Amino acid sequence: MMSCICRKLLLGINVVMLLVGCNSSDGQLRNEPAPYGPTPSEAQLNWHELEMYCLIHFTPTTFQNKEWGFGDAPADLFNPRHFDANQIAETAKSAGFKGLISVAKHHDGYCLWPTKTTDYNISKSPWREGKGDMVKEFMEASRKQGMQFGVYCSAWDRNHPEYGNEQYAEAYREQLRELYSNYGQLFTSWHDGANGGDGYYGGANETRRIDRSTYYGWEDKTWPITREMQPTAVIFSDIGPDVRWVGNEKGVAPETSWATFTPVGPDGGKAAPGYIDERFLGSGQRDGKYWIPAECDVPHRPGWFYHADQDHQVKTPDQLFELYLKSVGRGAAFNLGLAPNTDGLLHPNDVASLKGFGEKLTKTFAENRAAGAKFEASNVRDSHMKHFGPANILDDDRYSYWATDDEVTSPELVIELKEETVFDLIRLRENIKLGQRLDSVWVDVWENDAWKPLASATSIGANRLIHLEAPIAASKLRLRLFAPVAVALSDFGLFKEADVEFTIAEAERERIDRSTWNIIANGLEGGDPALAVDGNKETFWLTAEVDLPQQVTVDMGNVQPLSGFDYLPRQDKSAVGLVSRYVFETSTDGNTWEVMTKGEFSNIVANPIIQYIDFEKQVQARYFRFTVEAVANAQSNRSVVSIAEFEVYRD
């Protein structure tokens, strides 16, 4: 029998091993730093590793040439005769994207799968003779390309007759159950904050408001369905709970963007999608209670849906690369909106741009120019070079790391490159399984026998890319790190941005000369109307507060052909006075008027881009009249109106 002393000795050894941990690969004791603050779940780690994915907007709205469908399009309007999910997935894969999200239902309420919850779905379309399932085809194409798959099902439904009551809320939850049941493992369930407003609603054609904080029962009724049926999926909305919206649709995170965040409602109480204090959406909070990193969403074109007049406005590979640096390179994810055309394909310009971006990414990051470097660290945790030494930051493992002793929170690392190297990108990562630990990092370069500051960054987290203003040549660098706890740096890289060839001709619109215009403000009083036609995008006409609707009339001085107009909202990041609903009329004599077009500038608050509106026919006119029917976010029919630029054009 074992003696009592031996048993106590072995018990003590086991306790020590439990406390300090054990490396699974070689059995060596490993004293890992304790996690700091909130840490990511397994689903969030998978999301971080994806880095980039695409959101596919494709509904009857595409066939109406609109940004947001009203919910009144006939179900059989949707018939993309040459639809090819593989073409879309292959193109996204060629650009380096690792996931696809199908917009299974947008705000128009049209479902791209044969749901049992509403007749407004793809089974009522002639596409695939009413037997198709577009969500399934997107899923299969994603899997074929080795990409992960997710779904977006809009909570707002402008078609459903019961929207606003509990019957619809339960129908929405049933739609999620169908999507979670039939399309395999999902990496995300994507939601946005657009909820309630005017819509078709089964023919009611009215405005319906809901209490965004309670209507959907997100926490107690809806998100538990996701957790149970798709535990590997992160839930995205403007508040999280797993991934938050960055607060803009420009694809850009702030220079400092923490992965930690505490959602709060605008009244200081509980937050819900579309009901949140937005002040910290972009920056996050250093002391946030939860790990809720940001996603940066942006359309590949000016709008989320396909419009033929935007074929020449796709983002270039260089523009996409800049967005990558300002999203993934700031610890967020890059979600790019793709828009198939009415044939069900990506336009050749979109394809060329995306392939060029993929080529640029591949060439840029093909070689880590810090490979083979030698390190001199001011401290290594437990002096254990294998487990915690700085060589771990060059091994392409996101979770092996250089760590310091607990009391060493401002260490230095000298990096001696194997030869003088030219670079303009610096990459840093932390082992985020241990939390977001670093407050800041400073990079110095050895020059003329002295250290010279080169760059700095905050909120390192999952990924940090520092883009220098110009390439430099260096043979020795120094990192100075600052944290409240021991550091856990997992990656260091030096890269040179690659060049790729890409050109696309700009679409030409012939603008009507505005120098002869006489602007008659009518009921739009106050401000300077000339600022709306001065050719300066930074200035804008801001009226006094007026009762809407109101009109502005323009005498162009002579009769000429018109084929459309455009409205540029103010560009100073304020949403005050943005026109959301309008009527545009023309006249040859100023007495008899013809309505050329009317509608809404959808999503204009989140995406305040120039709004091009083409007429169905060219018309001869001397006068035009623009009626402002409604302003975005106005709480009543009384509001100011803002116009940065207003133009008319002919083909």
C-alpha positions as CSV (number, residue, x, y, z in Angstrom):
1,M,0.0,0.0,0.0
2,M,1.1,3.6,-0.7
3,S,2.1,5.5,2.4
4,C,0.2,8.5,3.6
5,I,3.2,10.8,2.9
6,C,3.5,9.6,-0.7
7,R,-0.2,10.1,-1.3
8,K,0.0,13.7,0.0
9,L,3.1,14.3,-2.1
10,L,1.4,13.2,-5.3
11,L,-1.8,15.1,-4.5
12,G,0.3,18.3,-4.1
13,I,2.0,17.7,-7.5
14,N,-1.4,17.3,-9.1
15,V,-2.6,20.5,-7.5
16,V,0.4,22.4,-8.8
17,M,-0.1,21.0,-12.3
18,L,-3.7,22.0,-12.2
19,L,-2.8,25.5,-11.2
20,V,-0.1,26.2,-13.7
21,G,-1.6,24.3,-16.7
22,C,0.0,21.7,-19.0
23,N,1.0,22.0,-22.6
24,S,-0.9,19.2,-24.5
25,S,1.8,18.7,-27.1
26,D,4.8,17.9,-24.8
27,G,3.5,17.7,-21.3
28,Q,5.6,20.6,-20.1
29,L,4.3,22.8,-17.4
30,R,3.0,26.1,-18.7
31,N,2.2,29.1,-16.6
32,E,-0.2,31.0,-19.0
33,P,-1.3,34.6,-18.2
34,A,-4.7,34.8,-16.7
35,P,-7.4,36.1,-19.2
36,Y,-7.9,39.8,-19.1
37,G,-11.5,41.2,-19.3
38,P,-14.1,39.6,-21.7
39,T,-12.9,36.9,-24.1
40,P,-14.4,35.6,-27.3
41,S,-16.5,32.4,-27.7
42,E,-15.5,29.7,-30.1
43,A,-18.1,31.1,-32.6
44,Q,-16.5,34.5,-32.3
45,L,-13.0,33.1,-32.8
46,N,-14.2,31.5,-36.0
47,W,-15.7,34.8,-37.1
48,H,-12.4,36.6,-36.3
49,E,-10.5,34.1,-38.4
50,L,-12.8,34.6,-41.4
51,E,-12.0,38.3,-41.5
52,M,-14.0,38.9,-44.7
53,Y,-17.4,37.8,-46.1
54,C,-20.0,39.0,-48.5
55,L,-23.7,40.0,-48.2
56,I,-25.8,39.2,-51.3
57,H,-28.8,41.6,-51.9
58,F,-31.2,40.1,-54.4
59,T,-35.0,40.4,-54.3
60,P,-37.8,41.8,-56.5
61,T,-36.3,45.2,-55.5
62,T,-33.5,44.5,-58.0
63,F,-36.2,44.3,-60.8
64,Q,-37.7,47.6,-59.6
65,N,-34.4,49.5,-59.7
66,K,-34.9,50.5,-56.1
67,E,-32.8,50.4,-52.9
68,W,-35.6,49.4,-50.5
69,G,-38.6,47.6,-51.8
70,F,-42.0,48.8,-50.5
71,G,-43.4,45.3,-50.3
72,D,-45.9,45.8,-53.2
73,A,-43.9,44.2,-56.0
74,P,-45.8,41.2,-57.5
75,A,-44.2,37.9,-56.4
76,D,-43.8,36.7,-60.0
77,L,-41.7,39.8,-60.9
78,F,-38.7,37.9,-59.5
79,N,-37.3,35.8,-62.4
80,P,-33.5,35.9,-62.9
81,R,-33.4,33.7,-66.0
82,H,-29.6,33.1,-65.9
83,F,-29.1,33.0,-62.2
84,D,-25.8,31.2,-61.2
85,A,-24.9,31.1,-57.5
86,N,-21.6,29.5,-58.5
87,Q,-20.5,32.5,-60.5
88,I,-21.2,34.7,-57.5
89,A,-19.5,32.4,-55.0
90,E,-16.5,31.8,-57.3
91,T,-16.0,35.6,-57.7
92,A,-16.2,36.2,-54.0
93,K,-13.7,33.4,-53.3
94,S,-11.3,34.9,-56.0
95,A,-11.3,38.1,-53.9
96,G,-10.3,36.3,-50.7
97,F,-13.7,36.3,-49.0
98,K,-14.3,33.3,-46.8
99,G,-18.1,33.5,-46.3
100,L,-21.3,34.3,-48.0
101,I,-24.5,35.7,-46.4
102,S,-27.7,35.3,-48.3
103,V,-30.2,38.1,-47.8
104,A,-33.0,35.5,-47.5
105,K,-35.5,38.2,-46.8
106,H,-35.0,42.0,-47.1
107,H,-37.4,44.7,-45.8
108,D,-39.7,44.1,-48.8
109,G,-40.7,40.8,-47.1
110,Y,-40.0,38.6,-50.1
111,C,-38.6,35.3,-49.1
112,L,-36.0,33.6,-51.3
113,W,-36.9,30.2,-50.0
114,P,-40.3,28.3,-50.1
115,T,-41.4,29.3,-46.6
116,K,-44.6,28.2,-45.0
117,T,-45.0,31.5,-43.2
118,T,-46.2,33.7,-46.1
119,D,-47.2,33.4,-49.7
120,Y,-44.9,36.2,-50.6
121,N,-42.0,33.9,-51.5
122,I,-40.0,32.4,-54.3
123,S,-42.5,29.5,-54.9
124,K,-44.8,32.1,-56.5
125,S,-42.1,33.1,-59.0
126,P,-41.7,31.6,-62.5
127,W,-38.0,31.0,-61.6
128,R,-37.3,27.3,-61.6
129,E,-41.0,26.9,-62.4
130,G,-41.9,27.8,-58.8
131,K,-39.8,24.9,-57.4
132,G,-36.6,26.8,-56.6
133,D,-34.9,27.6,-53.4
134,M,-32.3,30.4,-53.9
135,V,-31.1,30.2,-50.3
136,K,-30.2,26.6,-50.9
137,E,-28.4,27.4,-54.1
138,F,-26.3,30.0,-52.4
139,M,-25.5,27.6,-49.6
140,E,-24.5,24.8,-52.0
141,A,-22.3,27.2,-54.0
142,S,-20.6,28.5,-50.8
143,R,-19.8,25.0,-49.7
144,K,-18.5,24.1,-53.1
145,Q,-16.0,26.9,-52.8
146,G,-15.0,26.0,-49.3
147,M,-16.7,29.1,-47.9
148,Q,-18.9,29.4,-44.8
149,F,-22.5,30.3,-45.1
150,G,-24.9,32.6,-43.2
151,V,-28.3,34.1,-43.5
152,Y,-30.0,37.5,-43.1
153,C,-33.7,37.6,-42.5
154,S,-35.0,41.1,-42.1
155,A,-37.2,41.7,-39.0
156,W,-39.0,44.5,-40.7
157,D,-41.5,43.2,-43.3
158,R,-43.2,45.8,-45.5
159,N,-45.4,43.2,-47.1
160,H,-46.8,41.1,-44.2
161,P,-50.4,42.2,-43.3
162,E,-49.8,41.4,-39.6
163,Y,-46.6,43.4,-39.2
164,G,-46.8,45.2,-35.9
165,N,-48.7,42.5,-33.9
166,E,-47.7,39.3,-32.1
167,Q,-48.8,37.1,-35.0
168,Y,-46.1,38.6,-37.3
169,A,-43.5,38.4,-34.5
170,E,-44.1,34.7,-34.2
171,A,-44.1,34.3,-38.0
172,Y,-40.7,36.0,-38.1
173,R,-39.4,33.6,-35.4
174,E,-40.7,30.7,-37.5
175,Q,-38.9,32.0,-40.5
176,L,-35.7,31.9,-38.5
177,R,-36.4,28.3,-37.5
178,E,-36.9,27.3,-41.1
179,L,-33.6,29.0,-42.1
180,Y,-31.7,27.4,-39.2
181,S,-33.1,23.9,-40.0
182,N,-32.6,23.5,-43.7
183,Y,-29.2,25.0,-44.7
184,G,-26.6,23.3,-42.6
185,Q,-24.2,24.9,-40.2
186,L,-24.2,28.7,-40.3
187,F,-21.4,31.0,-39.3
188,T,-23.7,34.0,-38.7
189,S,-27.3,35.1,-38.3
190,W,-27.4,38.7,-39.5
191,H,-29.9,41.3,-38.4
192,D,-30.1,45.1,-38.8
193,G,-31.9,47.9,-37.0
194,A,-34.4,48.9,-39.7
195,N,-37.7,48.3,-38.0
196,G,-41.1,49.9,-38.6
197,G,-42.2,52.6,-41.0
198,D,-44.3,53.0,-44.1
199,G,-45.1,49.9,-46.2
200,Y,-47.6,48.0,-48.3
201,Y,-48.6,45.7,-45.4
202,G,-51.0,43.5,-47.4
203,G,-52.4,46.5,-49.2
204,A,-52.9,48.8,-46.2
205,N,-50.3,51.2,-47.5
206,E,-49.7,52.9,-44.1
207,T,-47.1,53.6,-41.6
208,R,-46.7,51.2,-38.7
209,R,-44.5,51.8,-35.7
210,I,-43.3,49.2,-33.2
211,D,-41.6,49.4,-29.9
212,R,-38.1,48.4,-31.0
213,S,-37.0,47.5,-27.5
214,T,-39.7,44.9,-26.8
215,Y,-41.6,43.9,-30.0
216,Y,-39.4,41.1,-31.2
217,G,-38.5,39.7,-27.8
218,W,-34.9,39.4,-28.9
219,E,-33.4,38.2,-25.6
220,D,-36.1,36.0,-24.3
221,K,-37.9,34.6,-27.4
222,T,-35.8,35.2,-30.6
223,W,-32.1,34.8,-30.0
224,P,-32.6,31.7,-27.8
225,I,-33.7,30.0,-31.0
226,T,-30.4,30.9,-32.6
227,R,-28.4,29.6,-29.6
228,E,-30.3,26.3,-29.6
229,M,-30.5,25.6,-33.3
230,Q,-27.2,27.2,-34.6
231,P,-24.8,27.4,-31.6
232,T,-21.8,27.9,-34.0
233,A,-23.4,31.1,-35.5
234,V,-22.5,34.6,-34.2
235,I,-25.5,36.9,-34.0
236,F,-24.9,40.2,-35.7
237,S,-26.9,43.4,-35.0
238,D,-26.1,47.0,-34.1
239,I,-25.9,45.9,-30.5
240,G,-24.5,42.4,-30.9
241,P,-24.8,40.2,-28.8
242,D,-21.8,38.7,-30.6
243,V,-20.9,41.2,-33.3
244,R,-21.9,44.8,-33.4
245,W,-22.4,47.3,-36.3
246,V,-19.5,49.8,-36.7
247,G,-22.1,52.6,-36.9
248,N,-21.7,53.5,-40.6
249,E,-22.0,51.9,-44.0
250,K,-18.7,53.1,-45.3
251,G,-16.8,49.9,-44.4
252,V,-14.5,51.8,-42.0
253,A,-13.7,51.3,-38.3
254,P,-12.2,54.2,-36.2
255,E,-8.4,54.2,-35.6
256,T,-9.2,53.0,-32.1
257,S,-11.9,50.3,-32.1
258,W,-12.0,48.0,-29.0
259,A,-13.6,44.6,-29.3
260,T,-15.2,45.1,-25.9
261,F,-18.5,46.9,-25.7
262,T,-21.5,47.5,-23.4
263,P,-24.8,48.0,-25.3
264,V,-27.1,50.7,-23.8
265,G,-30.4,52.0,-25.1
266,P,-30.8,55.7,-26.0
267,D,-32.6,56.2,-22.8
268,G,-29.8,54.6,-20.8
269,G,-31.7,51.4,-20.3
270,K,-31.6,48.1,-22.1
271,A,-30.6,48.2,-25.8
272,A,-32.2,46.3,-28.7
273,P,-31.5,46.3,-32.5
274,G,-32.4,49.7,-33.8
275,Y,-32.7,51.0,-30.2
276,I,-29.2,51.9,-29.0
277,D,-27.0,54.7,-27.9
278,E,-24.8,54.8,-31.0
279,R,-21.9,56.9,-29.5
280,F,-19.6,54.0,-28.9
281,L,-20.6,51.7,-31.8
282,G,-17.4,52.5,-33.8
283,S,-14.8,52.9,-31.0
284,G,-16.1,50.2,-28.6
285,Q,-15.2,50.7,-25.0
286,R,-11.9,49.8,-23.3
287,D,-13.9,48.7,-20.2
288,G,-16.8,47.2,-22.1
289,K,-18.5,44.3,-20.3
290,Y,-18.8,42.0,-23.3
291,W,-16.7,40.8,-26.2
292,I,-18.7,42.3,-29.1
293,P,-16.3,43.3,-31.9
294,A,-17.3,45.4,-34.8
295,E,-18.3,44.5,-38.4
296,C,-17.7,47.0,-41.2
297,D,-20.4,46.7,-43.9
298,V,-20.3,48.5,-47.2
299,P,-21.7,47.9,-50.7
300,H,-19.4,47.2,-53.6
301,R,-21.3,49.8,-55.6
302,P,-22.9,53.0,-54.3
303,G,-26.1,51.1,-53.4
304,W,-26.8,47.7,-51.9
305,F,-29.0,46.6,-54.8
306,Y,-28.1,46.4,-58.5
307,H,-28.7,49.5,-60.6
308,A,-27.5,49.6,-64.2
309,D,-26.4,53.2,-63.9
310,Q,-23.9,52.1,-61.3
311,D,-22.1,49.6,-63.5
312,H,-19.2,52.0,-63.8
313,Q,-19.1,52.8,-60.1
314,V,-17.8,49.6,-58.6
315,K,-15.0,50.1,-56.1
316,T,-11.6,49.5,-57.5
317,P,-9.1,46.9,-56.1
318,D,-7.2,49.8,-54.4
319,Q,-10.3,51.1,-52.8
320,L,-11.3,47.7,-51.5
321,F,-7.8,47.2,-50.2
322,E,-8.0,50.5,-48.3
323,L,-11.3,49.3,-46.8
324,Y,-9.6,46.0,-45.8
325,L,-6.9,48.0,-44.0
326,K,-9.5,50.1,-42.2
327,S,-11.8,47.2,-41.2
328,V,-9.8,43.9,-40.8
329,G,-6.7,46.0,-40.1
330,R,-8.5,47.6,-37.1
331,G,-9.7,44.4,-35.5
332,A,-13.1,44.3,-37.2
333,A,-14.5,42.2,-40.1
334,F,-15.0,43.4,-43.7
335,N,-18.6,42.6,-45.0
336,L,-18.9,43.6,-48.6
337,G,-22.3,43.9,-50.3
338,L,-22.6,42.2,-53.7
339,A,-25.5,42.9,-56.0
340,P,-26.5,40.5,-58.8
341,N,-28.2,42.0,-61.8
342,T,-31.6,41.1,-63.2
343,D,-30.1,38.1,-65.0
344,G,-28.9,36.8,-61.6
345,L,-25.2,37.3,-62.2
346,L,-22.5,39.7,-61.1
347,H,-21.7,42.3,-63.8
348,P,-18.3,41.9,-65.5
349,N,-17.1,45.1,-63.9
350,D,-17.8,43.7,-60.4
351,V,-16.1,40.5,-61.3
352,A,-13.0,42.2,-62.6
353,S,-12.8,44.5,-59.5
354,L,-13.1,41.6,-57.1
355,K,-10.5,39.5,-58.8
356,G,-8.1,42.4,-58.9
357,F,-8.6,42.9,-55.1
358,G,-7.9,39.2,-54.5
359,E,-4.8,39.4,-56.6
360,K,-3.7,42.5,-54.6
361,L,-4.3,40.8,-51.3
362,T,-2.4,37.7,-52.3
363,K,0.6,39.5,-53.6
364,T,0.8,41.9,-50.7
365,F,0.7,39.2,-48.0
366,A,2.5,36.4,-49.9
367,E,5.8,37.2,-48.0
368,N,6.3,38.2,-44.4
369,R,9.5,40.3,-44.8
370,A,10.2,39.9,-41.1
371,A,10.8,36.1,-41.6
372,G,14.1,34.9,-40.2
373,A,14.5,37.9,-37.8
374,K,16.3,37.7,-34.5
375,F,14.7,39.0,-31.3
376,E,15.9,40.5,-28.1
377,A,13.1,40.8,-25.5
378,S,13.3,42.7,-22.3
379,N,11.4,39.9,-20.6
380,V,10.1,36.4,-21.4
381,R,7.6,34.8,-19.1
382,D,9.2,32.3,-16.8
383,S,12.3,32.6,-19.1
384,H,10.6,29.8,-21.0
385,M,11.6,30.6,-24.6
386,K,9.7,27.7,-26.2
387,H,6.3,28.5,-24.8
388,F,6.5,32.3,-24.4
389,G,9.5,33.4,-26.4
390,P,9.3,36.1,-29.2
391,A,10.0,33.5,-31.9
392,N,6.3,32.5,-31.6
393,I,5.2,35.8,-33.3
394,L,6.6,34.5,-36.6
395,D,5.1,31.0,-36.7
396,D,1.8,31.8,-38.5
397,D,-0.2,30.5,-35.5
398,R,-2.7,33.2,-34.2
399,Y,-2.6,31.7,-30.7
400,S,1.0,31.0,-30.0
401,Y,2.6,34.1,-28.4
402,W,5.3,36.0,-26.7
403,A,4.3,36.7,-23.1
404,T,5.9,38.5,-20.2
405,D,5.8,38.0,-16.5
406,D,2.8,39.4,-14.7
407,E,4.6,42.4,-13.3
408,V,6.1,43.3,-16.7
409,T,3.5,45.4,-18.5
410,S,5.7,47.7,-20.6
411,P,8.2,45.5,-22.3
412,E,10.4,46.1,-25.3
413,L,11.3,43.9,-28.2
414,V,14.2,44.6,-30.5
415,I,13.8,43.0,-34.0
416,E,16.9,42.5,-36.1
417,L,15.9,41.7,-39.7
418,K,18.1,39.3,-41.6
419,E,18.7,42.0,-44.2
420,E,17.6,45.6,-44.9
421,T,14.0,45.3,-45.9
422,V,11.5,47.6,-47.7
423,F,8.0,47.6,-46.3
424,D,4.9,49.9,-45.8
425,L,2.7,47.6,-43.8
426,I,3.2,46.4,-40.2
427,R,0.9,43.7,-38.8
428,L,0.4,43.0,-35.1
429,R,-2.0,40.5,-33.4
430,E,-2.7,39.5,-29.8
431,N,-3.8,36.0,-28.6
432,I,-7.3,37.1,-28.1
433,K,-8.2,33.9,-26.2
434,L,-6.6,35.8,-23.3
435,G,-8.6,39.0,-24.0
436,Q,-7.6,42.4,-25.5
437,R,-4.7,43.2,-23.4
438,L,-2.6,45.9,-25.1
439,D,-3.5,49.6,-24.7
440,S,-0.9,50.7,-27.3
441,V,2.2,49.7,-29.3
442,W,4.9,52.0,-30.5
443,V,7.2,51.0,-33.4
444,D,10.7,52.6,-33.6
445,V,13.3,52.2,-36.4
446,W,17.1,52.2,-35.9
447,E,18.5,55.1,-37.9
448,N,21.8,56.9,-37.7
449,D,22.7,55.0,-34.5
450,A,19.6,56.0,-32.7
451,W,15.9,55.0,-32.3
452,K,13.5,57.0,-34.3
453,P,9.7,56.8,-33.8
454,L,8.1,55.2,-36.9
455,A,4.4,54.4,-36.0
456,S,2.0,53.6,-33.2
457,A,-1.4,52.0,-32.7
458,T,-4.0,51.3,-30.1
459,S,-6.6,48.6,-29.7
460,I,-4.5,45.8,-31.3
461,G,-6.7,42.8,-30.6
462,A,-7.3,40.2,-33.3
463,N,-5.6,42.1,-36.0
464,R,-3.8,45.5,-36.5
465,L,-2.4,46.7,-39.7
466,I,-0.4,49.9,-39.7
467,H,-0.1,51.5,-43.1
468,L,2.9,53.8,-43.4
469,E,2.6,56.9,-45.5
470,A,5.4,55.7,-47.7
471,P,7.6,52.6,-47.9
472,I,10.8,52.6,-45.8
473,A,13.9,50.5,-45.8
474,A,15.0,49.2,-42.4
475,S,17.2,46.5,-40.8
476,K,16.3,46.9,-37.1
477,L,13.1,47.8,-35.4
478,R,11.8,48.1,-31.8
479,L,8.4,47.5,-30.3
480,R,7.4,49.2,-27.1
481,L,4.2,47.7,-25.7
482,F,2.0,49.1,-23.0
483,A,-0.7,47.2,-21.2
484,P,-2.4,46.9,-17.7
485,V,-1.3,43.2,-17.5
486,A,1.3,40.9,-19.0
487,V,1.3,41.1,-22.8
488,A,0.5,38.2,-25.1
489,L,1.6,39.2,-28.6
490,S,1.0,36.5,-31.2
491,D,2.0,37.9,-34.5
492,F,4.4,40.4,-36.1
493,G,4.7,41.0,-39.9
494,L,6.2,43.4,-42.4
495,F,4.7,43.6,-45.9
496,K,4.8,45.7,-49.0
497,E,1.6,46.8,-50.7
498,A,1.4,45.3,-54.2
499,D,0.2,47.1,-57.3
500,V,-2.4,45.6,-59.7
501,E,-3.7,46.9,-63.0
502,F,-7.4,47.9,-63.1
503,T,-9.2,50.6,-65.1
504,I,-12.8,51.2,-65.7
505,A,-14.4,54.0,-67.7
506,E,-16.7,56.4,-65.9
507,A,-20.3,56.5,-67.1
508,E,-21.0,59.9,-68.7
509,R,-24.0,61.9,-67.9
510,E,-24.5,65.2,-69.7
511,R,-25.3,67.8,-67.0
512,I,-27.6,70.7,-67.7
513,D,-25.9,74.1,-67.3
514,R,-27.1,75.6,-64.0
515,S,-25.7,79.1,-64.5
516,T,-29.0,80.3,-66.0
517,W,-31.3,78.8,-63.3
518,N,-33.7,80.8,-61.3
519,I,-34.6,79.0,-58.1
520,I,-38.1,79.8,-56.6
521,A,-38.0,78.4,-53.1
522,N,-41.8,78.5,-52.6
523,G,-42.5,77.3,-49.1
524,L,-38.9,76.2,-48.4
525,E,-37.9,79.3,-46.5
526,G,-34.6,80.3,-45.1
527,G,-31.0,79.5,-45.9
528,D,-29.3,80.1,-49.3
529,P,-30.7,78.1,-52.2
530,A,-27.7,78.9,-54.3
531,L,-25.6,76.5,-52.1
532,A,-27.6,73.6,-53.6
533,V,-26.3,74.4,-57.1
534,D,-22.8,75.8,-56.4
535,G,-20.8,72.7,-57.4
536,N,-19.4,72.3,-53.9
537,K,-20.2,69.1,-52.2
538,E,-19.2,70.4,-48.8
539,T,-21.8,73.2,-48.7
540,F,-25.5,72.7,-48.5
541,W,-28.8,74.6,-48.4
542,L,-30.4,74.3,-45.0
543,T,-33.9,75.7,-44.8
544,A,-35.8,77.0,-41.8
545,E,-38.2,74.6,-40.1
546,V,-41.3,74.2,-42.3
547,D,-44.4,72.1,-42.5
548,L,-44.0,69.3,-45.1
549,P,-44.7,68.7,-47.9
550,Q,-43.1,71.8,-49.5
551,Q,-41.8,72.5,-53.0
552,V,-38.9,74.2,-54.8
553,T,-39.4,75.3,-58.4
554,V,-36.6,75.9,-60.9
555,D,-36.8,77.9,-64.2
556,M,-33.9,76.7,-66.3
557,G,-34.3,79.6,-68.7
558,N,-35.2,77.6,-71.9
559,V,-36.8,74.3,-73.0
560,Q,-34.4,71.4,-73.1
561,P,-34.4,67.6,-72.9
562,L,-34.3,66.0,-69.4
563,S,-33.8,62.3,-68.7
564,G,-33.2,62.3,-64.9
565,F,-32.1,64.2,-61.8
566,D,-29.8,63.6,-58.8
567,Y,-29.9,64.7,-55.2
568,L,-26.8,64.7,-53.0
569,P,-27.5,64.7,-49.3
570,R,-25.3,66.8,-47.0
571,Q,-21.9,65.3,-46.5
572,D,-21.0,66.5,-43.0
573,K,-22.1,63.3,-41.3
574,S,-25.3,64.9,-40.0
575,A,-28.6,63.3,-40.8
576,V,-30.6,66.5,-40.1
577,G,-32.9,67.4,-43.0
578,L,-32.1,64.5,-45.3
579,V,-34.9,64.2,-47.9
580,S,-36.5,60.7,-47.7
581,R,-39.6,61.0,-49.9
582,Y,-40.1,63.1,-53.0
583,V,-42.1,64.0,-56.1
584,F,-40.4,65.3,-59.3
585,E,-42.4,67.2,-61.9
586,T,-41.6,69.0,-65.2
587,S,-43.4,71.7,-67.2
588,T,-42.8,73.6,-70.4
589,D,-44.8,76.7,-69.4
590,G,-44.8,76.7,-65.6
591,N,-48.6,76.0,-65.5
592,T,-49.1,72.5,-66.7
593,W,-47.1,69.9,-64.8
594,E,-46.3,66.2,-65.4
595,V,-45.1,63.9,-62.7
596,M,-41.9,62.2,-63.9
597,T,-41.1,60.2,-60.8
598,K,-41.8,59.9,-57.1
599,G,-40.6,57.6,-54.4
600,E,-38.1,57.4,-51.5
601,F,-34.4,57.8,-51.0
602,S,-34.0,54.5,-49.1
603,N,-31.4,54.0,-46.4
604,I,-30.1,57.6,-46.9
605,V,-29.2,58.1,-43.3
606,A,-26.8,55.1,-43.1
607,N,-25.6,55.5,-46.7
608,P,-25.8,59.2,-47.7
609,I,-24.6,58.8,-51.2
610,I,-25.7,60.8,-54.3
611,Q,-29.2,59.6,-55.5
612,Y,-29.5,59.2,-59.2
613,I,-33.0,59.0,-60.5
614,D,-33.6,58.1,-64.2
615,F,-36.9,58.9,-65.9
616,E,-38.7,56.3,-67.9
617,K,-38.7,58.6,-70.8
618,Q,-36.9,61.7,-72.0
619,V,-39.0,64.8,-71.7
620,Q,-38.8,68.4,-72.9
621,A,-39.0,70.9,-70.1
622,R,-38.1,74.5,-69.1
623,Y,-39.3,74.2,-65.5
624,F,-39.0,71.4,-62.9
625,R,-40.5,71.2,-59.4
626,F,-39.1,69.1,-56.6
627,T,-41.5,68.4,-53.7
628,V,-40.1,67.3,-50.4
629,E,-42.7,65.0,-48.9
630,A,-40.8,63.7,-45.9
631,V,-37.5,64.0,-44.2
632,A,-35.6,61.1,-42.6
633,N,-35.8,60.6,-38.8
634,A,-38.3,63.5,-38.5
635,Q,-40.6,63.0,-35.5
636,S,-43.4,65.0,-37.2
637,N,-44.3,66.7,-40.5
638,R,-42.4,69.8,-39.4
639,S,-38.7,69.8,-40.2
640,V,-35.7,71.6,-41.8
641,V,-34.6,70.4,-45.3
642,S,-31.0,70.1,-46.5
643,I,-29.7,69.8,-50.1
644,A,-26.0,69.7,-50.8
645,E,-26.3,69.5,-54.6
646,F,-29.1,69.2,-57.0
647,E,-28.7,68.6,-60.8
648,V,-30.7,67.5,-63.8
649,Y,-29.2,65.8,-66.8
650,R,-29.9,64.3,-70.2
651,D,-28.6,61.1,-71.8
